[in-house]
Amino acid sequence: MITTFGEIMLRIQPAESGERIRQAALFRITPGGSESNVAIALSNLGLHTTFVTALPNNELAQSIMEHLWQFGVDTQYIIQEGERLGLYFTETGIGPRNSFVVYDRAESAFSRATPEMFPLHEMMHKSSWFHFSGISPAVSESVTEILMQATAEPPCPYSVDLNYREKLWQWVEHDKDAIRNVMTELCENATMIAGNETDFQNIFGLKSAASNKADAFADIAQQCFNLFPKTKFITISDRTAISATTNHWGGFLFVRDNPVFGFCGKEYTIDHILDRVGTGDSFVAGIIYGLVDNKQQDYQQVIDFAVALSALNHTTVGDASRFSVADVLKTIESSGSGRIVR
């Protein structure tokens, strides 16, 4: 059982492509959240996944539960206690116009969750892998304490997607040193740490002067391994944005004490991005899938699978990945040509 822990919210965006939030009269409402995205992606790949969160007991929360059940995600550890469900509004960028997010999640049921609400010992011992992102400890001090207890003496491997969100971390008043201290403690026993280049720099101050991208990422990964001696894997997603709708997308996997240190995934040029939200989550899900379930794969196949899965997620609307193993393998086989499958 792979367990992910985090907040799932309602995502609200203009129903018409190209509309701005302040001009839209109709909105599309769907559930979304980093760790739930990972759980859904892994469930679609055929793994048993459990998502853990706190929700209020109302009709909005029921729609969240039904969304998770649709994908076969186990909800046995979800508690329903609290007054409100978190929301976030997103405006999808087009061409030179950036996408952006407005959060409305203060005092949500999840942000008020405490360690006593969850059977942490049982949950962790039943899990073969545990995953959370840096978004969760940013939400509140009490959520941070849940994660501190869960990862202090972990009975199973766990991964952390750094997912630095500048707009969050209000409970430490956005203090960079405090954020670094919290994330350092939470990553101390991590089996895998994931993020993009700026995540590693913003949280841990890790950067490289190397001009070559592969060398720079390898340098950052080695610095991170030095900082966290127990960590076995570092994975870094790689996005070059030509515009909001055209990106080059790839990724790297670095393995401690392996004869080959770094593995670069096949890069995809995505020239008509429908939705970027959640693509990093599917990248992390692809790595977890390769490490947990597909031990017959070598590390090059693991990173190629993760990059292809997350490239596909750019082509659908909504946070969650809706792709199977067969979908990903077809994409790898065709090199992302997009030809009709007959």
Number of C-alpha atoms within 10 A of each C-alpha: 16 26 26 26 24 26 28 24 25 22 21 21 23 21 15 12 12 13 18 17 18 8 8 13 11 13 15 12 16 17 23 23 21 28 29 30 30 32 32 33 30 28 25 20 21 14 18 18 27 26 26 23 21 26 28 19 16 14 9 15 20 14 14 19 17 13 16 21 13 10 17 18 24 21 16 10 18 17 18 17 16 18 14 19 25 21 19 18 17 17 21 23 21 18 13 11 13 12 17 11 15 13 14 14 19 17 16 21 22 30 27 17 24 17 16 8 14 17 11 17 12 9 17 22 14 15 19 16 22 29 23 24 24 25 21 24 25 25 25 22 19 17 20 22 17 20 20 18 14 20 22 14 10 16 16 16 19 26 24 21 24 23 22 21 14 12 11 19 22 14 15 16 10 15 11 15 12 15 21 15 12 19 21 15 15 23 24 15 20 24 20 24 24 26 23 20 20 16 19 22 14 17 21 20 14 18 18 18 10 13 8 10 12 15 14 16 26 22 17 23 30 18 17 19 19 11 15 18 13 15 22 17 23 25 26 27 23 21 17 11 13 14 17 20 22 18 20 16 21 24 24 25 25 24 20 17 9 9 7 10 14 22 20 20 23 20 18 18 17 19 15 15 23 20 20 22 23 23 26 30 29 33 31 32 27 26 24 23 23 21 19 13 12 12 11 10 13 11 21 15 19 22 29 26 26 29 32 28 30 28 27 21 28 26 17 14 15 23 26 26 29 20 19 15 16 10 14 23 15 15 19 18 9 11 13 18 11 9 8 5 5 3
